[in-house]
Amino acid sequence: MYHAVRTVVGLLVFSEEGRLVDVLRYEKPEEVLDEPELTREEAEFLQRLGEEVRCEGVHVFPGMGGELFRSRVREVLEELGIEEGEYRRRVRACAIALSRRRLRRALGSRDMMVKQLVSALEELEEVQNLLTSRLREWYFLHFPEAAGLEELPELVARYGSRENMRGVEGVGALAEASAGAGLERGDIEVMRSFASSILELRTLREELKRRLEEVLLQHAPNLCHLAGAPIAGRLISAAGSLERLARMPGSRIQVLGAEKALFRHLAKGAKPPKHGYIYQHPFVKGAPRRERGRRARALAAKLAIAARADAYGGRFIADELERRLKKGNEA
C-alpha cells in the first residue's frame, strides 16, 4: 500500500514505512491544489506505480500521506533537491494565489449577485417610503385632502397644483373645496420634481425585481418557483448562499428573517416566532391566524427540499412540491 499527498512541490508518494517512492512535480501547484479531484495526469501517474495507492487531497486532514510528509519535511526536501527557504517561498506564493482565485470565484458567484440585488431592493423600498412620506407632509400644506391618496406621487408629478386637478376623476371635488394654502409656482415645480424622483425610484425598483427573478430562475429555479423571487432572494441572502440554505433544516428556514423575535424568545422567554420571511408567501399570509404556524412549517419543509435540489444539481421538482403542499393543506 502506498500513500500519496498533494503538496506545493508535487504529488508525493510514500511507502507504508515512510520512504519517498516517487514524485510528480507541478508546474503551477495552485491550479492543481484548487481542484478537489485528481487530474488526468495525476491519475495516470498513480496507475503507473502498479500498487494500490491511497491519495489524500489537500482538503483531507490528517491523512496518512500528509502525516508522513509532515513528519520528515526536511528529509523529503533534501531528496528532492529543494532548499527549505525555497519551499517556504512556494508555500507563501501558492497560498496567495489560491486565496485570490477563491476570492474571485466567490465574488463572481450568483449568490453574491442575489445578495446585492436583495439589499438594493430593500434599501430602495426604504428610501421610496421615506420620500413618499415626506411628499405627503409637504403637499399637505397645499392640498391636505389628497395627502392620504395612494396615487399622490403620480398626481403631483403630472398635475402639480390642486387647481390643475379640478377635472380629474376622484379628486376634482376635493380640489374644488380644498382648505389648503396657495403656493407659489416655484414651490409647486419643486414638489413636482420631487414626486417625479419617487416615480423614477419605483421604476428602478421594478427593474431590479425583474433582474432578481431572472437570476434566481437560473440559479435556484425550484426555490424561485415555489417561494417567489422576493422571498427566495431574502432566504438565500439571510443564509449566506444557496448551499448554506440547502444544508439548513426546514425549522431553521421557517424563522429566517425573524432573528430579533427568536432572540427575545431565547433571552426573555417571549413566545417563539412562527415564521420569518416566508410569512409574505400567500400560502401563509392568506391563512387564518391559527393555521399560519402549521402552514409555515409545511412550506419551510418544502423550501428546504427545493433548495437542496437547486444546490446539488437536482431536477426541477417545484411543481410536484407545490402539489404536495396544497394536497397536505386539504387533508
Protein Blocks (a to p, Z undefined) as FASTA:
>chain_A
ZZddddfkbccdddfkopafbdcddfblmlmmmpmbdcfklmmmmmmnopacddddfkbc
fbjmlmmmmmmmmmmmmmnopafklmmmmmmmmmmmmmmmmmmmmmmpmklmmmmmmmmm
mmmmmmmmmmmmmmmmmmmmmmmmlmmpmklmmmmmmnopaklmmmpghjlmmmmmpcbd
cddfklmmmmmmmmmmmmmmmmmmmmmmmmmmmmmmmmmmmlmmmnopklmmmmmmmnop
aklmmmpcfklmmmgoilmmmmmmmmnopacdfbfklmmpmklmmpcfklmmmmmmmmmm
mmmmmmmmmmnopacfklmmmmmmmmmmmZZ
